[in-house]
Amino acid sequence: MTLWIIISIILAINSMWMLKLNKDLIERNEELIAMIVIKDMQNEEDEECTHHQK
């Protein structure tokens, strides 16, 4: 019986750690997506500028 309690506690701690890790990965993913969107918008602006100069 004690073994099952220990296993349950370990699994609960592991689940909490994985939820935190997942949250951190979601935040990092959102940062990377935002960086890509900003870079893409800057590239579009640069292309518009070069078209007007020609």
Backbone atoms as SQL, in Angstrom:
CREATE TABLE atoms (id INTEGER PRIMARY KEY, chain TEXT, resi INTEGER, resn TEXT, atom TEXT, x REAL, y REAL, z REAL);
INSERT INTO atoms VALUES
  (1, 'A', 1, 'MET', 'N', 0.829, -1.207, 0.000),
  (2, 'A', 1, 'MET', 'CA', 0.000, 0.000, 0.000),
  (3, 'A', 1, 'MET', 'C', 0.867, 1.262, 0.000),
  (4, 'A', 2, 'THR', 'N', 1.931, 1.251, 0.793),
  (5, 'A', 2, 'THR', 'CA', 2.828, 2.403, 0.860),
  (6, 'A', 2, 'THR', 'C', 3.483, 2.668, -0.490),
  (7, 'A', 3, 'LEU', 'N', 3.783, 1.598, -1.209),
  (8, 'A', 3, 'LEU', 'CA', 4.416, 1.739, -2.527),
  (9, 'A', 3, 'LEU', 'C', 3.523, 2.527, -3.479),
  (10, 'A', 4, 'TRP', 'N', 2.222, 2.256, -3.450),
  (11, 'A', 4, 'TRP', 'CA', 1.293, 2.958, -4.332),
  (12, 'A', 4, 'TRP', 'C', 1.201, 4.430, -3.978),
  (13, 'A', 5, 'ILE', 'N', 1.281, 4.746, -2.689),
  (14, 'A', 5, 'ILE', 'CA', 1.248, 6.150, -2.251),
  (15, 'A', 5, 'ILE', 'C', 2.487, 6.867, -2.772),
  (16, 'A', 6, 'ILE', 'N', 3.634, 6.230, -2.655),
  (17, 'A', 6, 'ILE', 'CA', 4.888, 6.826, -3.141),
  (18, 'A', 6, 'ILE', 'C', 4.822, 7.023, -4.653),
  (19, 'A', 7, 'ILE', 'N', 4.361, 6.017, -5.366),
  (20, 'A', 7, 'ILE', 'CA', 4.252, 6.122, -6.832),
  (21, 'A', 7, 'ILE', 'C', 3.285, 7.244, -7.205),
  (22, 'A', 8, 'SER', 'N', 2.168, 7.349, -6.495),
  (23, 'A', 8, 'SER', 'CA', 1.186, 8.410, -6.777),
  (24, 'A', 8, 'SER', 'C', 1.784, 9.794, -6.554),
  (25, 'A', 9, 'ILE', 'N', 2.545, 9.953, -5.489),
  (26, 'A', 9, 'ILE', 'CA', 3.184, 11.241, -5.192),
  (27, 'A', 9, 'ILE', 'C', 4.201, 11.582, -6.284),
  (28, 'A', 10, 'ILE', 'N', 4.999, 10.607, -6.678),
  (29, 'A', 10, 'ILE', 'CA', 5.997, 10.833, -7.739),
  (30, 'A', 10, 'ILE', 'C', 5.298, 11.232, -9.044),
  (31, 'A', 11, 'LEU', 'N', 4.224, 10.540, -9.384),
  (32, 'A', 11, 'LEU', 'CA', 3.494, 10.870, -10.609),
  (33, 'A', 11, 'LEU', 'C', 2.866, 12.263, -10.530),
  (34, 'A', 12, 'ALA', 'N', 2.355, 12.632, -9.354),
  (35, 'A', 12, 'ALA', 'CA', 1.756, 13.960, -9.192),
  (36, 'A', 12, 'ALA', 'C', 2.817, 15.049, -9.360),
  (37, 'A', 13, 'ILE', 'N', 3.985, 14.849, -8.757),
  (38, 'A', 13, 'ILE', 'CA', 5.078, 15.823, -8.892),
  (39, 'A', 13, 'ILE', 'C', 5.526, 15.907, -10.348),
  (40, 'A', 14, 'ASN', 'N', 5.640, 14.757, -10.996),
  (41, 'A', 14, 'ASN', 'CA', 6.043, 14.719, -12.395),
  (42, 'A', 14, 'ASN', 'C', 5.028, 15.465, -13.271),
  (43, 'A', 15, 'SER', 'N', 3.749, 15.270, -13.000),
  (44, 'A', 15, 'SER', 'CA', 2.705, 15.953, -13.778),
  (45, 'A', 15, 'SER', 'C', 2.785, 17.463, -13.597),
  (46, 'A', 16, 'MET', 'N', 2.999, 17.917, -12.365),
  (47, 'A', 16, 'MET', 'CA', 3.114, 19.349, -12.106),
  (48, 'A', 16, 'MET', 'C', 4.319, 19.932, -12.831),
  (49, 'A', 17, 'TRP', 'N', 5.443, 19.210, -12.820),
  (50, 'A', 17, 'TRP', 'CA', 6.651, 19.668, -13.507),
  (51, 'A', 17, 'TRP', 'C', 6.406, 19.743, -15.015),
  (52, 'A', 18, 'MET', 'N', 5.715, 18.735, -15.568),
  (53, 'A', 18, 'MET', 'CA', 5.453, 18.727, -17.008),
  (54, 'A', 18, 'MET', 'C', 4.503, 19.855, -17.398),
  (55, 'A', 19, 'LEU', 'N', 3.520, 20.178, -16.552),
  (56, 'A', 19, 'LEU', 'CA', 2.631, 21.302, -16.829),
  (57, 'A', 19, 'LEU', 'C', 3.405, 22.614, -16.858),
  (58, 'A', 20, 'LYS', 'N', 4.339, 22.783, -15.913),
  (59, 'A', 20, 'LYS', 'CA', 5.156, 23.999, -15.891),
  (60, 'A', 20, 'LYS', 'C', 6.040, 24.069, -17.133),
  (61, 'A', 21, 'LEU', 'N', 6.646, 22.951, -17.489),
  (62, 'A', 21, 'LEU', 'CA', 7.498, 22.899, -18.680),
  (63, 'A', 21, 'LEU', 'C', 6.679, 23.249, -19.922),
  (64, 'A', 22, 'ASN', 'N', 5.478, 22.720, -20.017),
  (65, 'A', 22, 'ASN', 'CA', 4.608, 22.999, -21.148),
  (66, 'A', 22, 'ASN', 'C', 4.260, 24.480, -21.223),
  (67, 'A', 23, 'LYS', 'N', 3.976, 25.081, -20.068),
  (68, 'A', 23, 'LYS', 'CA', 3.659, 26.511, -20.030),
  (69, 'A', 23, 'LYS', 'C', 4.853, 27.337, -20.511),
  (70, 'A', 24, 'ASP', 'N', 6.059, 26.971, -20.056),
  (71, 'A', 24, 'ASP', 'CA', 7.263, 27.684, -20.484),
  (72, 'A', 24, 'ASP', 'C', 7.474, 27.548, -21.989),
  (73, 'A', 25, 'LEU', 'N', 7.218, 26.360, -22.530),
  (74, 'A', 25, 'LEU', 'CA', 7.386, 26.142, -23.967),
  (75, 'A', 25, 'LEU', 'C', 6.358, 26.941, -24.766),
  (76, 'A', 26, 'ILE', 'N', 5.139, 27.044, -24.255),
  (77, 'A', 26, 'ILE', 'CA', 4.102, 27.839, -24.933),
  (78, 'A', 26, 'ILE', 'C', 4.525, 29.306, -24.987),
  (79, 'A', 27, 'GLU', 'N', 5.030, 29.825, -23.870),
  (80, 'A', 27, 'GLU', 'CA', 5.475, 31.224, -23.833),
  (81, 'A', 27, 'GLU', 'C', 6.619, 31.454, -24.821),
  (82, 'A', 28, 'ARG', 'N', 7.587, 30.529, -24.848),
  (83, 'A', 28, 'ARG', 'CA', 8.727, 30.658, -25.764),
  (84, 'A', 28, 'ARG', 'C', 8.254, 30.593, -27.219),
  (85, 'A', 29, 'ASN', 'N', 7.309, 29.706, -27.483),
  (86, 'A', 29, 'ASN', 'CA', 6.757, 29.560, -28.830),
  (87, 'A', 29, 'ASN', 'C', 6.096, 30.862, -29.272),
  (88, 'A', 30, 'GLU', 'N', 5.335, 31.484, -28.373),
  (89, 'A', 30, 'GLU', 'CA', 4.667, 32.745, -28.701),
  (90, 'A', 30, 'GLU', 'C', 5.694, 33.839, -28.990),
  (91, 'A', 31, 'GLU', 'N', 6.792, 33.860, -28.217),
  (92, 'A', 31, 'GLU', 'CA', 7.848, 34.840, -28.467),
  (93, 'A', 31, 'GLU', 'C', 8.460, 34.637, -29.852),
  (94, 'A', 32, 'LEU', 'N', 8.736, 33.391, -30.202),
  (95, 'A', 32, 'LEU', 'CA', 9.340, 33.103, -31.506),
  (96, 'A', 32, 'LEU', 'C', 8.390, 33.468, -32.647),
  (97, 'A', 33, 'ILE', 'N', 7.103, 33.159, -32.476),
  (98, 'A', 33, 'ILE', 'CA', 6.117, 33.514, -33.505),
  (99, 'A', 33, 'ILE', 'C', 6.070, 35.035, -33.666),
  (100, 'A', 34, 'ALA', 'N', 6.057, 35.756, -32.570),
  (101, 'A', 34, 'ALA', 'CA', 6.030, 37.222, -32.630),
  (102, 'A', 34, 'ALA', 'C', 7.269, 37.756, -33.345),
  (103, 'A', 35, 'MET', 'N', 8.448, 37.175, -33.055),
  (104, 'A', 35, 'MET', 'CA', 9.674, 37.614, -33.725),
  (105, 'A', 35, 'MET', 'C', 9.589, 37.380, -35.231),
  (106, 'A', 36, 'ILE', 'N', 9.053, 36.228, -35.624),
  (107, 'A', 36, 'ILE', 'CA', 8.922, 35.911, -37.051),
  (108, 'A', 36, 'ILE', 'C', 7.966, 36.881, -37.730),
  (109, 'A', 37, 'VAL', 'N', 6.831, 37.175, -37.082),
  (110, 'A', 37, 'VAL', 'CA', 5.845, 38.095, -37.655),
  (111, 'A', 37, 'VAL', 'C', 6.455, 39.480, -37.828),
  (112, 'A', 38, 'ILE', 'N', 7.178, 39.950, -36.815),
  (113, 'A', 38, 'ILE', 'CA', 7.810, 41.281, -36.887),
  (114, 'A', 38, 'ILE', 'C', 8.840, 41.309, -38.011),
  (115, 'A', 39, 'LYS', 'N', 9.672, 40.275, -38.094),
  (116, 'A', 39, 'LYS', 'CA', 10.685, 40.218, -39.134),
  (117, 'A', 39, 'LYS', 'C', 10.048, 40.188, -40.519),
  (118, 'A', 40, 'ASP', 'N', 8.958, 39.446, -40.658),
  (119, 'A', 40, 'ASP', 'CA', 8.247, 39.346, -41.927),
  (120, 'A', 40, 'ASP', 'C', 7.672, 40.707, -42.323),
  (121, 'A', 41, 'MET', 'N', 7.108, 41.423, -41.354),
  (122, 'A', 41, 'MET', 'CA', 6.555, 42.754, -41.635),
  (123, 'A', 41, 'MET', 'C', 7.662, 43.712, -42.052),
  (124, 'A', 42, 'GLN', 'N', 8.832, 43.610, -41.396),
  (125, 'A', 42, 'GLN', 'CA', 9.962, 44.470, -41.758),
  (126, 'A', 42, 'GLN', 'C', 10.436, 44.160, -43.169),
  (127, 'A', 43, 'ASN', 'N', 10.469, 42.874, -43.527),
  (128, 'A', 43, 'ASN', 'CA', 10.879, 42.489, -44.874),
  (129, 'A', 43, 'ASN', 'C', 9.919, 43.035, -45.914),
  (130, 'A', 44, 'GLU', 'N', 8.614, 42.998, -45.625),
  (131, 'A', 44, 'GLU', 'CA', 7.623, 43.540, -46.557),
  (132, 'A', 44, 'GLU', 'C', 7.814, 45.032, -46.730),
  (133, 'A', 45, 'GLU', 'N', 8.096, 45.747, -45.635),
  (134, 'A', 45, 'GLU', 'CA', 8.326, 47.191, -45.715),
  (135, 'A', 45, 'GLU', 'C', 9.574, 47.476, -46.544),
  (136, 'A', 46, 'ASP', 'N', 10.636, 46.683, -46.342),
  (137, 'A', 46, 'ASP', 'CA', 11.872, 46.875, -47.097),
  (138, 'A', 46, 'ASP', 'C', 11.636, 46.658, -48.591),
  (139, 'A', 47, 'GLU', 'N', 10.830, 45.651, -48.935),
  (140, 'A', 47, 'GLU', 'CA', 10.537, 45.377, -50.340),
  (141, 'A', 47, 'GLU', 'C', 9.734, 46.518, -50.953),
  (142, 'A', 48, 'GLU', 'N', 8.795, 47.075, -50.184),
  (143, 'A', 48, 'GLU', 'CA', 8.010, 48.205, -50.704),
  (144, 'A', 48, 'GLU', 'C', 8.900, 49.405, -50.963),
  (145, 'A', 49, 'CYS', 'N', 9.853, 49.640, -50.083),
  (146, 'A', 49, 'CYS', 'CA', 10.773, 50.771, -50.243),
  (147, 'A', 49, 'CYS', 'C', 11.628, 50.601, -51.490),
  (148, 'A', 50, 'THR', 'N', 12.116, 49.395, -51.725),
  (149, 'A', 50, 'THR', 'CA', 12.982, 49.179, -52.894),
  (150, 'A', 50, 'THR', 'C', 12.173, 49.267, -54.177),
  (151, 'A', 51, 'HIS', 'N', 10.892, 48.895, -54.161),
  (152, 'A', 51, 'HIS', 'CA', 10.043, 49.011, -55.357),
  (153, 'A', 51, 'HIS', 'C', 9.820, 50.479, -55.718),
  (154, 'A', 52, 'HIS', 'N', 9.645, 51.330, -54.694),
  (155, 'A', 52, 'HIS', 'CA', 9.398, 52.739, -54.942),
  (156, 'A', 52, 'HIS', 'C', 10.647, 53.433, -55.458),
  (157, 'A', 53, 'GLN', 'N', 11.824, 52.946, -55.069),
  (158, 'A', 53, 'GLN', 'CA', 13.072, 53.575, -55.501),
  (159, 'A', 53, 'GLN', 'C', 13.390, 53.279, -56.966),
  (160, 'A', 54, 'LYS', 'N', 12.893, 52.165, -57.497),
  (161, 'A', 54, 'LYS', 'CA', 13.228, 51.782, -58.877),
  (162, 'A', 54, 'LYS', 'C', 12.529, 52.624, -59.902);
